[in-house]
Amino acid sequence: MAETGAIPVVVLSRQQDPVEIINSTLRNAGHPVHCSWVRDVNALGDALSQSPPHVVFLCVADFDEAAAALDVRRRCGAQIPVILVRDAISEPELTRALELGAQDVVTLQARRRLQAVAARELHAARLDRALAGTLVSARQYRDQMKAFMTGSADAIAHVQEGIIVDANPAWIELFGHSEASALLGQPLMDCFDPRSHTALKGALVAAAQGRWEGHPLQAVAAIPGGTELAMDLELERFDFEGEPAVRLKVPTPRRDVEAVSRQLEEALRFDASTGLLKRSTFVGEATAQAAHPLKAGLRAVAYVELDRATSLEADLGPLAVEELVDAAGRQVSELLQPGDLATRITARGFAVLAERGNTRDLDTWIARVVKRLAEHVYHVGDRSVSITCSAGVKLLSAPGEPLGAPLEAAVRSARSAATAGGNRVLRPEPENRPPEVDEADRTWAGRIKSALMANRFRLVQQPIASLVGDGETMYDLVVRMLDDKGNEVLPSEFMLAAQRTDLMKNIDRWVVGAAMSFCAARKPHRVFVRLSRDSIRDQTLGAWLQQQIKASGVEASRVVVELGEELATNSLKETKQLQELIRPLGFGLAIENFGSGRDPGQLLSHVPVDFVKIDGALMQGIANDRPLQEQVKSLVQEARSRGAATIAERVEDANTMAVLWQLGIEIIQGYFV
């Protein structure tokens, strides 16, 4: 344990001698440092996250190891100063170190210079902390005064390095204890269900670094006696007795007339046994939601039903099966994504109206529901049983389509899946394109050409946010078409026709040109634009891109060309040629839907890329799915080993963001951004 008032310092070194030299040199200069010895770059992240040091010394063998360590610093503690330790200092080495992000370079032989550099960085770090502490204290004082004036009784705890160091009576009572001694000094994670641990750890790290934006985090508390309690946690950086901490707060619900009215309305909407909407409420709300046009993606009805329900009833009895169905409904409720509507629609089955980015997201989510229902152990009376379910899915074809026919189709598909053996999902593919669609394609081709000639395409800028605190503006650019009356036409309506009528190259060139104009006007750090198969096979693409750079005056480094993993894998030769073409021009290259194929690592071994966008289907339910978290973590490690930055696609809530933070994701995009 470091002495009171000690200055925490981390030294990365394979030998102990540099640690002792740095420790004694700084202490001789009057700095009461406490040096923590980290032997390997892989352990540096934990050292920076658990107890952020005031300064880091890197005693490394070469600049590759220094770059790896500075990358860890960038992700885990971007504000922490780093001093590189070398055997000797040359002008090129000093320049390289500064370019990598180090504050300075020293040697262990020049002790006075080491002391001077360390004193400068410690002083700067002290000023930064004082300023941050002043701002935090001012905000907390304002919050405390507001809480005092409104008579708040929020449950509050303070956590340092994962340990509860303070809790008010409301927190102690909420978590089922009568004395503070039962909680103080205990790991915070002991208070929560393991399903909440990954998201909570990620949020704690972000809050400790001052980068949690106040989003409520959903967690499940583990109350003594086996009770679970769902709650929304608010987290923020806090100074507790002069030391950095994180304050967690569970707000007390306001008991005014308006709040009580809202609670009564919610009680009328939901079935208490399953946590799902009541059937009549579902029908009304789902019909209203289905009537609104989608801005992107797709909408579908899913039906999930217990397999072999008759056998279960014969074995357990009808009342026990009712309990079993209710418990399955609660499992379904936990797996719903923001915006989903669900109900118990039949005696043994559940209906869900879901909106997803694409069919892959939809299929991944419904397969995960079926898998979770099969993995769960249900307690009915004095028996523990397991079940399987089958699911059917039907896509809705147009806004306002009545739900009756799609729901009936989903029910038929689920029962066909059950007949085929159960524990599976069936989503029938659309029938083969009839001949009359050719005429429809020709009609669409005319509309697309007309829109191109009249410049009736538009770019939609979807924000991309960094989790590592650099704040640089980035956008994912997607295209929309306007009809001759100015109404927006979604890509899902015209893109397939454009592919079949060889118009994708024309649309791609419009998008790239518009992206260049956007960059010239707005100066974003990065924009991402997609290219089709037709474009990457186009022999004139390179000359055309050079013309666009010259005409727009835009730095090509602002534009990242994006290919889907399936396209890049199936057109590997063309993808490598594209990379060799655009890299000298300055464009970046990204692979989206990364992780959707059989061997994403093999693709990266053939084609160096700057960014990988991890498949949005893997974000569906990741907050409570440990195997899925491990899968995404392995993809992050694979990308990082190849020098590619990682972007998580289709992030929709704070819990998902917190988990991704913990898994090492650097950038996110989606409805939550």
N, C-alpha and C positions, 0 to 999 in steps of 0.2 A: 504493500500500500504506500503510495506517495505521501510525503509529509505535507502538512497543511501549507497552502500557499505555493507549493511547488509548481514550476512551469513544465507542462508535459511536452516532451520532445520525442519524436520517433526517429530511429536510425535504422535504415535498411542496409544490412551488411551480412556477408556470409561468415566473417570472423568477428570475434568479440573485441579485438584490440581497438579498431576504430571507434567503437561505442565508448570504451573507457577513455580514449583520448579526447573525444568530443565532450564527454561528461565533465572531465577534470578541467579542460580548457575553458569551458563556459562557466563552471563554478568558480574558477580562479578569477574570472572577470566580474564576479559578483552576481551572476544569474543563478537563482536557486532551481536549476533544472532537474527534472526526473526523466532520464532517458529510458525509453522502451525499445528493446532490441527486437527487430523483425528480421528473420533470416531469409525470407523468400518473398518474391513479388506477389505470389498467390495469397499470402497472408496479410498483405498491406491493406487491402480493402476493409477487413474486419477491424484493424487497428485504427484506421481513420474514422470509421463509422461509430465504433463503440465509445471512444473517448477522443474527440478531435484534438490533435496536438496543436501547439502554437507554431511549430516549424518542423519540417522533415528534412533529414539529411540522407542523401542517396549515395552510398558507397558501392558503386556497381562497376562491373568489369568493362562494359562497353555501352555505346549509345543505344543499342537495341534494347538492352535491359532498362536503361534510363527512360526510353520512350514508353516501354510497357508500364513502368512505375508511374510515370506522369499521366498516362492514360487512366490508371486507377485513381490517381488524385483528382483528375478532371471529373470522374464519375461519382466519387465518394466524398470529396471535399475540395471543391474548385477554388475556394478562397484561401486554402492553407498554403503558405509559402514553402517552396522547395529549394534546397541548396544542394548542388551536385558536388561531390567530393572526387577529385582526380589526383593522380600521382604528380601531374604537372599541368600547367595551364598554358594553352596557346590561344592565339587570336581566333583561329578556325574553330577550336573546341568551345571557346566561350560563346561564339556566335551560334554554333549548333545548339548548345544548351539553352540559350535564350529563345531560339526558335521553337524548341520543344516545349517551352513553358517554365523552365527553371528561373529562379530569381537571380542566381549568381553561381559561380564556380569557385571552390576553394581547394586548398591542399592541407593535409594534416601537418605538413612541415612548417608552413607559414602560420603560426599560432595567432599572432597579433591580427593578421588579416582575417582569419577565421572568426576571432572575437568581434572584430568591427562589423563584418558582414552579418553575423548572427545578431548583434545588438541592433543593427538597423532593421532587420526583418522582425525581430521580436517587438521592437518599438512600434513598427507599422501595424503588426498584428494586434498589439494592445490597443492602439487607437481605433482600429476597425471594430474590435470587440466592444470597446467603450461606446462607440457610436451606435452599434447594433443594439447594445444593452439599453442605451438611452431611449432609442426608438421603441423597443419592446416594452420598456417600463412605462413609457408614456401611454402606449396603447392599452397595456394591462391596467394602468391606473384608471383610464377612461372606462374600461369594461367593468372594473370593480365598483366604481362609483355608480355606473348604470345598474349593476346588479343590486347594489345596496338600496338605491332609490326604488327599484321595483320589487324589493323583497324576495330576490331569487333564492331558491333552495336547490340549485343545481348540484349534482354529484360530481366532485372534483378530486382528482389525484395527480400527484407529481411523480414523474418517473425519471430516474437517472441510470443510464447504461442498462436499461431493461428491468431495474429494481424499483419497486414502489417505495418512495422515501417520505411521502406525506399523503394523507387522505382526509377529507372532511367527513363529518358524521353522516351526511347524505350518501356518500360513496360507500362507507362502511356498511350502512343499513341496506343499501341497494344490493350489495354483493353477499348479503346473508350473514353478516357478522355483528357482534355486539361490542367488540373491543377493537381499537386500532391495532393492537399488538398482533392480531391474527393476520393482518395484511402487511404492515410495515416491514421492510426488509425482504419481502417475498418477490419472486419473479412475477412480472405483470402477466406473462403468458399463462401462469397457473390459474388466473381468473377467467380464462376464456377457452372455449371449445377449440380443439386442434384445427378444425376447419377454418377458423378465423386467424390462425397464427401468421400465415404468410402475408396476407394483406396488412395485418396490424404491424408486423415487423417493417414492411416497406414504408408504411405511413409514419412510423416512429423515426426512421432514418431521415425521411424527407422533412419532417417537422423539426428535428434536431438541427438540420441544416438551414432552417428558415425557408424551405421551398414547398411547404404544404399550403395550398391556397385556401384553406378553410372549408374544403368539401367535407360533408358529413360522411363518416366511414361506418358501414353496416357491420356489426359484429354480433356474435352470440356468446353471452357470458355463461360460465359454468358455475352455478350456484351450489353450495354444499347441500347434500341430500339428493343430488342427481337431477335437479331442475335446470332447465335452460331458459335464458332470457335474451330475446333479441333486442338490440338497442342501436341507436345512432350515436357515434362518438365524434366529438369535435377535438382536434389536436392543434396545438400551437407551441412554438418555442417559448421557453420561460426561464427566468433566472431564479433558482431556488437557493436561498442562503448564499448568494454570490457565485453559484456554480450553474453551468448550463443544464437544463432539464427540459422535459416535455410535459406540458399540462394537458390532461385528458378531462373532458367534461361531458357528462350526460345531462342535457338540458331537461329541466322539469317542465312537463307539459303545462301550458297556460290553461287555467280552469275557468275561462270566461265563457259567456253564453255562446259566442261564435265558435269557440273551440269545441264545446260540448255538442253543438249542432253538427259540426263536421264529423265528430266521432259517431254520432247517431246515424248520420248518413252513411258512413263507412260500414257501420254494423248492419245496416239494411242492405248494403250492396253485397257483402261477403257472407259465405257459409262458414260458420264457426268450426265445423268439423274438419274441413279440408283447407281453409284459408283461400279457397278459390271463389270467384264470383258466383252468386246465385244464378240459376239457369235463366230466369227471366231478365235479369240485369245483363247477363252475357249477351243474350240475343239482341237486346236493344243497343248496347254499346258496340258490339261487334258489327251490327248492321250499319250504325252511324259511321264507324271508323272505316269500314270497307267502301263507303260511298265517297270518301275523299281520295283524290288522285295521289299517287306516290310521287315524291320528288326523285326517288332513285330506288333501285332494288326491286324486290318482289314481295307479294303478300300471299299467304297460303293458310289453309285450314288443315290442322293435324288432328287425328283421333287416336287415342291410346287406350287399349282395353286389356284387362287381365286375361291371360291364357288359361284355358281349362277351368273356367269359373264353376261349371257344374260339378266337376270332381272336387274342387275345393269346398263347395257347399256341402257335398255329401260327407266329406271328411271332417270339416270343422263346424258345420251348422250355419244357418243363414245369418244369425246375429254376429257370429265371429267374422264371417265374410264381409259384413257391413263395416265392421271395425277395420278390417284389412283394406277395403277400398278407401275408407277415409284416410288411413295412414298413407296409402299410395298417393292420394290426392295431395297430402301435405308435402310429399317428396316432389311431386310435379310443381307445386307452388314455389318451392325453394329454387327450382331450376329455371323459372321464367325469367326472360330478359326484359329490360325496360320497354314498356309499350305493349307487351304481350297481354292478351285477354284469355282467360281460361275458366272452364266450369266443369262440373260433373254433369255430363249431358245425357248419359244413359245409366242404367243400374250398375254397370261394371266398367264404364269408360268415361274418358275425359276429352273435351274438345278444346283446342287452342287456336286462336287467331294470331298468327305470327308474321312479322315483317323482318326480312333479312336482306343482306346485301346481294346475295346470289344463291343459287341452288346448293352450292357447296357448303355455305354457312348453314343453310336450312337442314341439309342432310346430316351434317356433323352434330348440330344441336339435338335433333330428334333421336339420333342414334345414341347420344349421350344420355338422354332421358331414359330410353329403354335399358341401357346398360346400368344406370344408377338404380332403377327399380329392381333389377335382377340381383344386384350386389347387396342391397339393403336387407337386414334381418328384421323381421316384423314380430312383435310380441302381441299375441292374441290370447287373452286369458292366461293360462299357465303354460302355453306352448310358444315356441319360437319357430317361425316358418319363413320360407323364402318363396318368391313368386317370379314368374316371368310375364312380360307383356309384349304385345305386338302393336305396331303403329302403322297407320296409313296417312298419306299426305296428298293433298290436291291443291295445285296452284290456282289462284283466282286470276281470271283472264283480263278483267277490265273493272274500273271503278264502278260501284253501284251494282255489281253482280249479286243477285240474291244468294244467301249463304246456304240455302237448303240443299241444292244440287251438289255443290262442292263437298259439303259435310257428308252427304250420303255416299259420295264417291270415296271419301276418306275412310268411312266406316267399312265399305266393301273391301277396300284395299287392306285394312287392318285385319279383317276376318280371313281374307285370302292368305295373308302372312301367317296367321295363326294356324290355318289348315295346312300350310306348308311346313309346319314344325314349331312355329311360335318363336318368341324372343328375337324378332327381326322387324325391319322397317320395309314398307313397300310404297314407293312413289312411282307410279307408272309414268314412263316417258311419253311425251306427246306423240300422237300417231304420225307416220310418215307424211311429208308435205304433199297435199293433193295437187294435181296439175293446175288448178285455178290459182294457186299461190303465185305461179309464174307471172300471171297478169298483175297480181298485187305487187310483186317485185318491180315490174316495169312502172307501175304507178308511183311507187316509192322512189325509184330511180329518178323519175321526172321531178318529183318534189325536192329531192336532195340536190339535184343539179340547179334547180331554180333558186334554192336557198343559198347555194354557194355563189351563184352569179349575183344575187341581191345582197350578199353579205348578211344573211339572216341566221348565222350561227353565233353562239355566245359562249364565253368561258365562264365557268363557275369556279371560284377559288375556295377550296376547302382547306382550312388552316391545319398546319402540322406543328406540334409543340415539342420542344426539347424538355427532357427530364433532367438534364445535367446543368441547367441554369445559365446557358449562354444567351438565351433570349433572341436569337436570330430569327427573322421572319422567313417562313417557308410555307409553300402552298402546293397542294395537289390540284392540278388543273383538269377539269372534266368538261366535256362539251355538251351543249344543248342546242337544239334546232328550233327556230321559230317558224310557224306556218305563215301563210300569206295574210292571216288576220292578226298576227303577233302573239299567238298562243304558243306556249312552250311545249315542245315535243321531246320526250325522254329518249335517251339512247336505246333503251330496251325496245322501243317501237320501230326504230329505223336502222339500227346497226347491222342486224342480220341481213336485211335487204341490201345494205351497202356492201357487205362482204360478198353476197351472191352476184352482185352486179358490178363488181370491180371498181367501186368508188371509195374504198377505204383509204387508198393513197391520197386522193384529193382531200378527204377530210383530215387526214394526218397533217398534210402540208398546211391546211388552214389553221389547225391547232398550233403547230410549231410557230407559224408566222405571228399568230395572235399572242402566243406566249412571249415571243421576242418583244412585241410592242408593249405588253404588260410589264416586262422587265425594264424596258427603257423608261416607262412612265413612273413605276412604283419602286424600282430598285430593291426587290426582295433578295434575300440571301440565296435562296434556291427555289426553283419551281420544278415540278415533276410532270412530264408529258409522256403519254403512251404512244407507242408505235405498233402498227399492225404487221402481220406477216407480209403483206404486199409491200410495205415500205422497206422492211429490212432486206427484201430481195431486189429492191430497186437499184440498178446500177448507177443512176444519176443522183442518188441521194446526197453523196458527198459534195459534189459541185453545187447542188442547190443549197445545202447548209452553209457553205462558204459564202455564197451570195447573200444569204440572210444575215450572217454575222456582219458582213461589210455594210449592207444597207441599213441595218438597225443600229449599228455602233454599240451593241450590247456585248458584254463579256460572256463568252460561251459557257464559262464556269457556273453561271447562274442557272443554267438549264440542265436538268438531269433527264436523260432518256430512259424510259421505263418499259420493260418487257415482262410478260407473265412467265412464271416458271415453266409451264407446259409448253408455251411457244419457244422459249429459249432452249429447252431440252430437246424438243422435236426438230428444231432448226438450229442445231448446235454449230454447224459450219457457218451459216449466215450470221449467227449471234457473235461468233468470234471475229468474223470479218467486220461486223458493225462496231465492235469494241475497238478494233484496230483502226477503224475509220474515224470514229468520233473522239477518241482519246487525244490524238495530236491537235485536234481543233479546240480542245478544252472542255467539251461536254462531259458530264458525269454519266454513269450507267447504274441503273438499279434493276433488281429483280423483284417483282411483286408476287404475292401468293407463295412466298418461300415456305417450304415445309409441306406443300400439298402433294408433291411427287414422291417417288420411291426412294430417291437418293439425292437430296438437294446438295449435299457436300460434294458429290461428284461434279455437279454443274459448276460450282465455284472453283474446283480444281482446274477446270478448262478455261473459264472466263473470269478474269479479275473484275470485280465490280466495286463501286463506291458505297452502295447502300443495298441492304436487303430488307424488303417489307415482309415481315412474317405474316403468314396467311391469317386473315381475319376470322376464318372458321375456327382457328385454335383459340381465339379470344372468347368464344361462346362458353360461358360457365367456368372460366379458368380460375376465378377467385376461390372456388370451393373444390377444385379438382386437382389433387396432388400429382397423379400420373401425368395430367396435361401440363402442369407447371414444370415437371421434369423434362417433358418433351420440348417445351419452348426454351427452357434453360439450355438444353443441348444444342438447339438451333442457334441461340445467342453465342454460345461458345464456339461453334463452328464458324459463324460469320466473323467473330472477333479474331479468330486464328488466321483468317484470310484478310484481315485489315479492313473489313466492311463495317460501316455503322448500321445499327439495327433500328428498324421502325416497326412498331406494332400497328396493324391495320384494324379499323373498326372497333375502337375502344369506346365503350358506352357508359361506364360508370366509375365512381371513385375507387371502389374496391378493386376493380380490374387494374386501374392505374397503379394502385399501391402494390399489388402483386407484381406487376411488370417492373416497377422500381426495384423491388427486391430481387428480381431475376436478372437484372442488369440491362434491361432495355433502355436505349438512350433517347428515343423519339417516339411519339405516339400521334395517331390521327384517328378521327372518328367523331361521332356525334357529341362525345364528352368534351372535345377540345374547343 
